[in-house]
Amino acid sequence: MTSIDLNADLGEGFGRWRLTDDEQLLTVVTSANVACGFHAGDAATMRRVCAQAAERGVRVGAQVSYRDLAGFGRRAMDVPPAELAAEVAYQIGALEVFARAAGTRVSYVKPHGALYNRIVHDEAQAAAVVDGVVLADASLPVLGLPGSRFLDLAAEAGLPTVTEAFADRAYTERGTLVPRGEDGAVITDADAVVGRSVELARSGTVVAHSGERIPVRARSLCLHGDTPGAVELARRVRAELAAAGVRVEAFV
């Protein structure tokens, strides 16, 4: 039977403001990418989400980002490699405190937003993120786009790598994500997202923005927690995967 991990970006609030329905999404996903305070999240939120994830047996991952609360981590930034490596390690370490307090641990690392897309091609920034993960814990798996420099460098450094796909994001014919600023970059039709989820899990392919079918072989599928109706959509995706004979389980 084919299997796939379902991950979602959680803890993306700050203070009294909450963007994601963490509690309900944690009843669906198998891995939780928890914001570590640089693009969203604060200490109380991190602690709460770690406790809820541990209670439900969901794996906790550190969603590391550029230091960009105002831009939600989606603005291009130029951070010196040594500084970026330190900030990545800092975010992982902060989340680890709350994960261990909840009786679990940080099980993987996933970059967020502009950083995620930058390290697909940028050698220096990708190497800095790898250095930061190794500094925090050289055994941590990392999530990234198939074919990215980040995953290549992570593998060279001895980090376990996990390829990831996005059912609600448009792809270019090269297998990269269409930038959010372009029309059609985010897929909002629920039926299309569900269908693409099954397609990605079963065939390892998806139709790109150009209409061309491309390979996107992934061990984990991301469900964005800030999408309107995210909880119901996640439930539909999981149900349709099961109906298609796909086992949903964590990759670690």
PASEBA-1860 file (N, C-alpha, C; in nm, 3 decimals):
! residues 252
1> MTSIDLNA> 0.084/-0.120/0.000/0.000/0.000/0.000/0.087/0.125/0.000 ~ 0.051/0.223/-0.083/0.119/0.351/-0.084/0.092/0.424/0.046 ~ 0.192/0.497/0.096/0.171/0.574/0.218/0.226/0.715/0.199 ~ 0.172/0.809/0.276/0.219/0.947/0.271/0.194/1.013/0.406 ~ 0.280/1.105/0.440/0.267/1.188/0.559/0.186/1.312/0.524 ~ 0.102/1.359/0.616/0.031/1.485/0.599/0.087/1.585/0.699 ~ 0.141/1.695/0.651/0.191/1.798/0.741/0.114/1.928/0.721 ~ 0.109/2.009/0.827/0.044/2.139/0.819/0.123/2.240/0.899
9> DLGEGFGR> 0.117/2.365/0.855/0.184/2.475/0.925/0.093/2.521/1.039 ~ 0.140/2.506/1.161/0.058/2.536/1.279/0.126/2.637/1.369 ~ 0.050/2.686/1.468/0.105/2.783/1.562/0.132/2.917/1.499 ~ 0.066/2.945/1.386/0.094/3.070/1.315/0.005/3.183/1.366 ~ 0.027/3.217/1.492/-0.040/3.330/1.553/0.062/3.410/1.632 ~ 0.014/3.509/1.704/0.104/3.587/1.787/0.020/3.660/1.890 ~ 0.047/3.634/2.018/-0.033/3.696/2.123/-0.177/3.652/2.115 ~ -0.269/3.749/2.109/-0.412/3.718/2.103/-0.458/3.682/1.963
17> WRLTDDEQ> -0.373/3.703/1.862/-0.411/3.679/1.723/-0.378/3.536/1.684 ~ -0.476/3.464/1.626/-0.454/3.327/1.580/-0.497/3.314/1.435 ~ -0.413/3.252/1.356/-0.441/3.232/1.214/-0.490/3.091/1.185 ~ -0.434/2.992/1.254/-0.463/2.852/1.223/-0.545/2.787/1.334 ~ -0.633/2.694/1.295/-0.712/2.617/1.391/-0.629/2.495/1.431 ~ -0.534/2.518/1.518/-0.436/2.415/1.552/-0.501/2.290/1.610 ~ -0.592/2.310/1.702/-0.651/2.195/1.772/-0.722/2.100/1.676 ~ -0.799/2.155/1.582/-0.872/2.069/1.489/-0.781/2.009/1.383
25> LLTVVTSA> -0.684/2.086/1.334/-0.592/2.031/1.234/-0.509/1.917/1.292 ~ -0.482/1.923/1.421/-0.404/1.816/1.485/-0.481/1.685/1.496 ~ -0.610/1.687/1.466/-0.687/1.562/1.463/-0.678/1.497/1.325 ~ -0.616/1.568/1.229/-0.610/1.518/1.090/-0.468/1.486/1.046 ~ -0.374/1.577/1.073/-0.239/1.563/1.019/-0.156/1.465/1.102 ~ -0.045/1.423/1.044/0.047/1.334/1.115/0.175/1.406/1.155 ~ 0.200/1.523/1.098/0.318/1.603/1.133/0.278/1.749/1.142 ~ 0.328/1.818/1.246/0.293/1.959/1.269/0.416/2.047/1.255
33> NVACGFHA> 0.413/2.136/1.155/0.522/2.232/1.137/0.491/2.353/1.226 ~ 0.560/2.364/1.338/0.526/2.466/1.436/0.612/2.591/1.416 ~ 0.545/2.705/1.398/0.616/2.832/1.383/0.698/2.861/1.508 ~ 0.821/2.905/1.489/0.916/2.918/1.600/0.943/3.061/1.641 ~ 0.853/3.154/1.606/0.866/3.289/1.655/0.925/3.390/1.559 ~ 0.977/3.346/1.445/1.042/3.440/1.354/0.948/3.493/1.246 ~ 0.856/3.409/1.197/0.755/3.459/1.103/0.618/3.465/1.169 ~ 0.600/3.388/1.274/0.477/3.383/1.353/0.509/3.299/1.476
41> GDAATMRR> 0.412/3.296/1.568/0.432/3.214/1.687/0.497/3.292/1.800 ~ 0.466/3.254/1.920/0.530/3.308/2.039/0.545/3.195/2.139 ~ 0.606/3.223/2.253/0.637/3.116/2.348/0.513/3.041/2.394 ~ 0.406/3.114/2.428/0.285/3.048/2.477/0.221/2.963/2.367 ~ 0.221/3.014/2.245/0.164/2.938/2.133/0.245/2.813/2.106 ~ 0.376/2.825/2.104/0.462/2.709/2.081/0.439/2.603/2.188 ~ 0.429/2.646/2.312/0.406/2.550/2.421/0.272/2.480/2.405 ~ 0.168/2.558/2.372/0.034/2.500/2.357/0.028/2.399/2.243
49> VCAQAAER> 0.082/2.435/2.129/0.075/2.345/2.013/0.157/2.218/2.038 ~ 0.272/2.230/2.100/0.352/2.111/2.132/0.276/2.017/2.225 ~ 0.209/2.073/2.324/0.133/1.990/2.417/0.018/1.920/2.346 ~ -0.053/1.992/2.259/-0.164/1.932/2.186/-0.115/1.825/2.088 ~ -0.003/1.852/2.023/0.052/1.753/1.929/0.095/1.627/2.002 ~ 0.160/1.642/2.115/0.205/1.526/2.193/0.085/1.444/2.239 ~ -0.021/1.510/2.281/-0.141/1.441/2.328/-0.204/1.357/2.218 ~ -0.194/1.403/2.093/-0.256/1.333/1.981/-0.160/1.243/1.904
57> GVRVGAQV> -0.035/1.237/1.948/0.062/1.152/1.881/0.108/1.206/1.748 ~ 0.101/1.338/1.729/0.145/1.402/1.605/0.290/1.445/1.620 ~ 0.372/1.421/1.518/0.513/1.459/1.522/0.526/1.611/1.519 ~ 0.621/1.664/1.596/0.646/1.808/1.603/0.767/1.843/1.517 ~ 0.749/1.938/1.427/0.859/1.986/1.344/0.882/2.134/1.364 ~ 1.006/2.178/1.353/1.039/2.319/1.366/1.026/2.386/1.230 ~ 0.934/2.483/1.220/0.921/2.557/1.095/1.002/2.686/1.108 ~ 1.122/2.681/1.054/1.217/2.791/1.070/1.201/2.891/0.956
65> SYRDLAGF> 1.234/3.017/0.983/1.206/3.124/0.888/1.309/3.235/0.899 ~ 1.307/3.322/0.797/1.375/3.449/0.813/1.307/3.524/0.928 ~ 1.381/3.616/0.992/1.324/3.698/1.099/1.237/3.806/1.034 ~ 1.106/3.778/1.022/1.018/3.866/0.943/0.874/3.854/0.991 ~ 0.846/3.896/1.114/0.710/3.891/1.166/0.615/3.978/1.084 ~ 0.659/4.096/1.046/0.571/4.188/0.973/0.531/4.132/0.837 ~ 0.621/4.060/0.773/0.593/4.006/0.640/0.556/3.860/0.640 ~ 0.534/3.801/0.758/0.496/3.660/0.771/0.599/3.568/0.706
73> GRRAMDVP> 0.724/3.612/0.703/0.830/3.530/0.648/0.825/3.510/0.499 ~ 0.746/3.592/0.430/0.729/3.574/0.286/0.799/3.682/0.204 ~ 0.880/3.766/0.269/0.954/3.869/0.196/1.098/3.824/0.174 ~ 1.150/3.858/0.057/1.289/3.824/0.025/1.382/3.900/0.119 ~ 1.480/3.831/0.174/1.575/3.892/0.265/1.715/3.839/0.235 ~ 1.816/3.920/0.260/1.955/3.877/0.246/2.018/3.873/0.384 ~ 2.035/3.754/0.436/2.089/3.736/0.571/2.226/3.671/0.558 ~ 2.329/3.728/0.620/2.462/3.666/0.615/2.456/3.520/0.659
81> PAELAAEV> 2.524/3.430/0.589/2.514/3.287/0.618/2.537/3.250/0.764 ~ 2.639/3.307/0.828/2.667/3.272/0.968/2.552/3.313/1.058 ~ 2.493/3.429/1.028/2.379/3.476/1.107/2.257/3.388/1.085 ~ 2.233/3.350/0.959/2.119/3.265/0.928/2.132/3.128/0.995 ~ 2.251/3.070/0.991/2.273/2.941/1.056/2.243/2.949/1.205 ~ 2.290/3.056/1.270/2.265/3.072/1.413/2.116/3.089/1.441 ~ 2.047/3.163/1.355/1.905/3.186/1.378/1.822/3.060/1.355 ~ 1.862/2.977/1.261/1.795/2.849/1.241/1.811/2.760/1.364
89> AYQIGALE> 1.934/2.751/1.415/1.959/2.670/1.534/1.882/2.724/1.654 ~ 1.876/2.857/1.665/1.805/2.923/1.775/1.657/2.884/1.775 ~ 1.595/2.886/1.657/1.452/2.852/1.647/1.426/2.706/1.684 ~ 1.512/2.618/1.636/1.496/2.476/1.668/1.510/2.455/1.819 ~ 1.610/2.519/1.878/1.633/2.504/2.021/1.517/2.555/2.105 ~ 1.458/2.667/2.063/1.344/2.721/2.136/1.227/2.624/2.135 ~ 1.197/2.568/2.018/1.085/2.475/2.009/1.113/2.347/2.086 ~ 1.238/2.303/2.086/1.275/2.180/2.155/1.243/2.187/2.304
97> VFARAAGT> 1.260/2.304/2.365/1.228/2.320/2.508/1.081/2.285/2.534 ~ 0.993/2.338/2.451/0.850/2.314/2.471/0.809/2.173/2.430 ~ 0.874/2.119/2.329/0.844/1.982/2.289/0.881/1.884/2.400 ~ 0.998/1.901/2.457/1.041/1.811/2.565/0.953/1.828/2.689 ~ 0.910/1.950/2.717/0.821/1.972/2.831/0.688/1.899/2.812 ~ 0.649/1.879/2.686/0.524/1.810/2.655/0.542/1.659/2.645 ~ 0.665/1.612/2.662/0.691/1.469/2.655/0.722/1.418/2.517 ~ 0.757/1.509/2.427/0.793/1.468/2.291/0.923/1.538/2.255
105> RVSYVKPH> 0.954/1.552/2.126/1.075/1.620/2.083/1.054/1.677/1.944 ~ 1.143/1.766/1.904/1.143/1.813/1.765/1.192/1.698/1.679 ~ 1.109/1.657/1.584/1.139/1.538/1.502/1.191/1.569/1.363 ~ 1.177/1.696/1.319/1.224/1.733/1.186/1.225/1.884/1.175 ~ 1.278/1.934/1.064/1.285/2.078/1.039/1.231/2.106/0.899 ~ 1.147/2.211/0.889/1.097/2.254/0.759/1.109/2.405/0.748 ~ 1.186/2.457/0.653/1.191/2.602/0.631/1.056/2.654/0.583 ~ 1.034/2.783/0.604/0.906/2.846/0.573/0.921/2.956/0.469
113> GALYNRIV> 0.817/2.972/0.389/0.800/3.090/0.305/0.915/3.125/0.213 ~ 0.961/3.249/0.225/1.067/3.298/0.136/1.195/3.218/0.153 ~ 1.222/3.174/0.274/1.343/3.094/0.297/1.332/2.960/0.227 ~ 1.216/2.897/0.235/1.192/2.768/0.170/1.221/2.778/0.020 ~ 1.166/2.881/-0.042/1.183/2.896/-0.187/1.324/2.941/-0.225 ~ 1.387/3.023/-0.143/1.522/3.073/-0.172/1.623/2.958/-0.178 ~ 1.611/2.864/-0.084/1.713/2.759/-0.075/1.693/2.645/-0.175 ~ 1.591/2.658/-0.260/1.579/2.563/-0.371/1.699/2.581/-0.464
121> HDEAQAAA> 1.743/2.706/-0.484/1.850/2.735/-0.579/1.972/2.804/-0.518 ~ 1.955/2.877/-0.409/2.063/2.958/-0.352/2.156/2.871/-0.267 ~ 2.275/2.847/-0.319/2.371/2.757/-0.254/2.411/2.807/-0.116 ~ 2.443/2.935/-0.104/2.493/2.989/0.022/2.386/2.986/0.131 ~ 2.264/3.027/0.094/2.157/3.027/0.194/2.117/2.884/0.231 ~ 2.117/2.794/0.134/2.085/2.654/0.162/2.189/2.593/0.257 ~ 2.316/2.622/0.230/2.422/2.570/0.316/2.411/2.624/0.458 ~ 2.369/2.750/0.470/2.354/2.811/0.602/2.243/2.743/0.682
129> VVDGVVLA> 2.132/2.711/0.615/2.023/2.642/0.684/2.069/2.503/0.728 ~ 2.140/2.434/0.640/2.194/2.302/0.677/2.286/2.315/0.798 ~ 2.374/2.415/0.797/2.465/2.436/0.909/2.388/2.459/1.039 ~ 2.279/2.534/1.030/2.199/2.561/1.149/2.132/2.437/1.203 ~ 2.082/2.353/1.114/2.020/2.227/1.159/2.124/2.137/1.223 ~ 2.239/2.124/1.161/2.346/2.040/1.216/2.389/2.092/1.353 ~ 2.397/2.223/1.367/2.435/2.283/1.494/2.335/2.246/1.604 ~ 2.207/2.245/1.569/2.104/2.213/1.667/2.098/2.064/1.696
137> DASLPVLG> 2.099/1.982/1.590/2.088/1.836/1.606/2.116/1.771/1.471 ~ 2.230/1.709/1.458/2.274/1.653/1.330/2.197/1.528/1.289 ~ 2.099/1.486/1.369/2.019/1.369/1.333/1.881/1.406/1.281 ~ 1.850/1.536/1.277/1.715/1.578/1.240/1.689/1.566/1.090 ~ 1.578/1.503/1.050/1.538/1.505/0.910/1.495/1.646/0.869 ~ 1.507/1.677/0.740/1.463/1.807/0.689/1.367/1.784/0.572 ~ 1.265/1.871/0.564/1.169/1.867/0.454/1.206/1.972/0.351 ~ 1.187/1.938/0.223/1.216/2.035/0.118/1.161/1.990/-0.015
145> LPGSRFLD> 1.173/2.078/-0.113/1.123/2.052/-0.247/1.214/1.951/-0.319 ~ 1.156/1.851/-0.387/1.238/1.756/-0.461/1.332/1.828/-0.558 ~ 1.458/1.787/-0.560/1.556/1.846/-0.650/1.618/1.975/-0.602 ~ 1.585/2.017/-0.481/1.638/2.145/-0.431/1.783/2.130/-0.387 ~ 1.857/2.241/-0.394/1.995/2.241/-0.343/1.996/2.214/-0.194 ~ 1.894/2.260/-0.125/1.885/2.239/0.019/1.889/2.090/0.052 ~ 1.808/2.010/-0.014/1.807/1.867/0.015/1.938/1.801/-0.027 ~ 1.996/1.847/-0.137/2.125/1.792/-0.180/2.233/1.816/-0.074
153> LAAEAGLP> 2.241/1.940/-0.027/2.344/1.974/0.072/2.316/1.909/0.206 ~ 2.189/1.896/0.241/2.154/1.828/0.365/2.198/1.683/0.362 ~ 2.175/1.616/0.250/2.216/1.477/0.237/2.368/1.464/0.246 ~ 2.441/1.558/0.185/2.587/1.556/0.192/2.636/1.574/0.336 ~ 2.557/1.646/0.416/2.593/1.670/0.556/2.549/1.556/0.648 ~ 2.482/1.458/0.591/2.438/1.343/0.671/2.301/1.357/0.732 ~ 2.228/1.462/0.696/2.092/1.479/0.747/1.994/1.394/0.666 ~ 1.901/1.325/0.731/1.796/1.256/0.656/1.711/1.358/0.581
161> TVTEAFAD> 1.674/1.328/0.458/1.596/1.422/0.378/1.459/1.363/0.344 ~ 1.359/1.451/0.340/1.221/1.410/0.311/1.167/1.505/0.204 ~ 1.125/1.450/0.091/1.069/1.532/-0.015/0.924/1.566/0.016 ~ 0.883/1.685/-0.028/0.751/1.737/0.008/0.679/1.789/-0.116 ~ 0.545/1.775/-0.115/0.463/1.827/-0.224/0.352/1.914/-0.167 ~ 0.294/1.999/-0.254/0.187/2.091/-0.214/0.069/2.074/-0.309 ~ -0.044/2.030/-0.254/-0.162/2.009/-0.338/-0.232/2.140/-0.372 ~ -0.210/2.244/-0.290/-0.281/2.370/-0.312/-0.193/2.480/-0.371
169> RAYTERGT> -0.077/2.441/-0.423/0.012/2.538/-0.488/0.038/2.496/-0.632 ~ 0.042/2.593/-0.721/0.072/2.565/-0.861/0.222/2.543/-0.878 ~ 0.256/2.454/-0.971/0.396/2.421/-1.001/0.435/2.474/-1.138 ~ 0.561/2.513/-1.151/0.616/2.543/-1.283/0.654/2.411/-1.349 ~ 0.685/2.417/-1.478/0.725/2.295/-1.549/0.859/2.242/-1.498 ~ 0.934/2.323/-1.422/1.062/2.279/-1.366/1.047/2.213/-1.229 ~ 0.924/2.208/-1.180/0.900/2.143/-1.052/0.912/2.235/-0.933 ~ 0.925/2.366/-0.957/0.928/2.463/-0.848/0.789/2.523/-0.830
177> LVPRGEDG> 0.768/2.592/-0.718/0.638/2.652/-0.692/0.624/2.785/-0.766 ~ 0.508/2.807/-0.822/0.479/2.938/-0.883/0.477/3.042/-0.772 ~ 0.552/3.153/-0.787/0.555/3.256/-0.682/0.415/3.304/-0.644 ~ 0.394/3.328/-0.514/0.262/3.366/-0.465/0.209/3.494/-0.529 ~ 0.294/3.580/-0.576/0.249/3.704/-0.636/0.188/3.688/-0.774 ~ 0.201/3.570/-0.834/0.149/3.547/-0.969/0.009/3.488/-0.965 ~ -0.071/3.517/-1.067/-0.207/3.465/-1.075/-0.206/3.312/-1.078 ~ -0.295/3.253/-1.001/-0.309/3.108/-1.001/-0.206/3.035/-0.918
185> AVITDADA> -0.124/3.108/-0.843/-0.019/3.043/-0.763/-0.076/2.957/-0.652 ~ -0.189/3.002/-0.595/-0.255/2.926/-0.489/-0.385/2.869/-0.543 ~ -0.404/2.739/-0.528/-0.524/2.672/-0.578/-0.629/2.673/-0.468 ~ -0.743/2.735/-0.494/-0.846/2.754/-0.392/-0.965/2.660/-0.410 ~ -0.977/2.596/-0.525/-1.089/2.505/-0.548/-1.067/2.376/-0.468 ~ -1.156/2.348/-0.373/-1.139/2.235/-0.283/-1.134/2.101/-0.357 ~ -1.220/2.084/-0.457/-1.220/1.958/-0.532/-1.087/1.937/-0.603 ~ -1.032/2.046/-0.656/-0.903/2.035/-0.725/-0.792/1.998/-0.628
193> VVGRSVEL> -0.793/2.057/-0.508/-0.691/2.026/-0.407/-0.700/1.880/-0.365 ~ -0.821/1.831/-0.343/-0.838/1.691/-0.304/-0.790/1.599/-0.415 ~ -0.829/1.629/-0.539/-0.787/1.546/-0.652/-0.637/1.545/-0.670 ~ -0.573/1.660/-0.656/-0.428/1.667/-0.670/-0.358/1.592/-0.557 ~ -0.416/1.593/-0.439/-0.357/1.521/-0.327/-0.348/1.371/-0.357 ~ -0.458/1.316/-0.406/-0.459/1.173/-0.439/-0.364/1.145/-0.554 ~ -0.364/1.232/-0.654/-0.276/1.217/-0.770/-0.129/1.216/-0.728 ~ -0.092/1.309/-0.642/0.047/1.317/-0.596/0.086/1.192/-0.519
201> ARSGTVVA> -0.004/1.144/-0.434/0.028/1.027/-0.352/0.033/0.900/-0.435 ~ -0.058/0.886/-0.530/-0.068/0.762/-0.606/0.030/0.754/-0.722 ~ 0.046/0.865/-0.797/0.127/0.859/-0.919/0.259/0.934/-0.908 ~ 0.273/1.020/-0.806/0.394/1.100/-0.797/0.406/1.201/-0.908 ~ 0.292/1.246/-0.961/0.291/1.346/-1.067/0.184/1.450/-1.038 ~ 0.196/1.565/-1.107/0.095/1.670/-1.096/0.098/1.751/-1.225 ~ -0.014/1.812/-1.258/-0.020/1.897/-1.376/0.033/2.036/-1.340 ~ 0.136/2.080/-1.411/0.197/2.210/-1.385/0.109/2.323/-1.437
209> HSGERIPV> 0.146/2.445/-1.402/0.073/2.565/-1.443/0.062/2.574/-1.595 ~ 0.160/2.520/-1.665/0.163/2.525/-1.811/0.073/2.420/-1.876 ~ 0.022/2.326/-1.795/-0.058/2.216/-1.848/0.021/2.089/-1.866 ~ 0.151/2.097/-1.849/0.238/1.979/-1.863/0.235/1.895/-1.735 ~ 0.231/1.764/-1.751/0.237/1.676/-1.634/0.383/1.654/-1.597 ~ 0.415/1.676/-1.470/0.554/1.667/-1.425/0.566/1.572/-1.305 ~ 0.683/1.513/-1.284/0.703/1.427/-1.168/0.727/1.508/-1.041 ~ 0.657/1.475/-0.934/0.679/1.537/-0.803/0.665/1.425/-0.700
217> RARSLCLH> 0.772/1.352/-0.681/0.767/1.237/-0.590/0.797/1.284/-0.449 ~ 0.701/1.267/-0.360/0.714/1.322/-0.226/0.669/1.221/-0.121 ~ 0.736/1.228/-0.005/0.700/1.143/0.109/0.604/1.214/0.203 ~ 0.593/1.347/0.188/0.505/1.425/0.274/0.426/1.524/0.190 ~ 0.300/1.545/0.230/0.211/1.636/0.159/0.170/1.747/0.253 ~ 0.192/1.872/0.212/0.161/1.987/0.297/0.018/2.034/0.275 ~ -0.053/2.056/0.386/-0.186/2.116/0.385/-0.175/2.250/0.457 ~ -0.191/2.360/0.387/-0.172/2.491/0.449/-0.282/2.520/0.551
225> GDTPGAVE> -0.239/2.551/0.673/-0.335/2.576/0.780/-0.403/2.710/0.770 ~ -0.350/2.804/0.688/-0.410/2.936/0.678/-0.506/2.948/0.561 ~ -0.534/2.836/0.493/-0.631/2.836/0.384/-0.772/2.844/0.441 ~ -0.861/2.926/0.384/-1.000/2.927/0.432/-1.061/2.788/0.425 ~ -1.126/2.744/0.534/-1.184/2.611/0.538/-1.080/2.501/0.547 ~ -0.965/2.532/0.604/-0.851/2.439/0.606/-0.884/2.308/0.676 ~ -0.959/2.312/0.785/-0.986/2.190/0.861/-1.071/2.094/0.780 ~ -1.181/2.143/0.725/-1.269/2.056/0.646/-1.197/2.005/0.522
233> LARRVRAE> -1.115/2.090/0.461/-1.039/2.046/0.344/-0.941/1.936/0.382 ~ -0.874/1.951/0.494/-0.779/1.849/0.540/-0.850/1.717/0.566 ~ -0.969/1.724/0.623/-1.046/1.601/0.649/-1.084/1.533/0.519 ~ -1.124/1.613/0.421/-1.160/1.556/0.291/-1.039/1.491/0.225 ~ -0.925/1.557/0.232/-0.803/1.502/0.172/-0.769/1.368/0.236 ~ -0.771/1.363/0.369/-0.736/1.239/0.437/-0.836/1.127/0.403 ~ -0.963/1.160/0.398/-1.065/1.060/0.366/-1.048/1.007/0.224 ~ -1.021/1.096/0.129/-1.006/1.053/-0.010/-0.876/0.974/-0.030
241> LAAAGVRV> -0.773/1.008/0.043/-0.650/0.929/0.035/-0.676/0.786/0.082 ~ -0.748/0.774/0.194/-0.780/0.641/0.246/-0.865/0.563/0.146 ~ -0.963/0.632/0.086/-1.050/0.566/-0.011/-0.973/0.519/-0.134 ~ -0.864/0.589/-0.164/-0.781/0.553/-0.280/-0.674/0.450/-0.245 ~ -0.677/0.400/-0.121/-0.580/0.299/-0.080/-0.446/0.353/-0.037 ~ -0.443/0.480/0.003/-0.319/0.542/0.049/-0.321/0.547/0.201 ~ -0.220/0.490/0.263/-0.209/0.492/0.408/-0.145/0.624/0.451 ~ -0.209/0.692/0.546/-0.157/0.819/0.597/-0.080/0.792/0.726
249> EAFV> 0.050/0.822/0.724/0.133/0.796/0.841/0.253/0.889/0.838 ~ 0.307/0.919/0.956/0.423/1.005/0.967/0.544/0.940/0.902 ~ 0.636/1.021/0.851/0.755/0.968/0.786/0.863/0.932/0.886 ~ 0.849/0.974/1.013/0.947/0.940/1.117/0.875/0.878/1.235
END
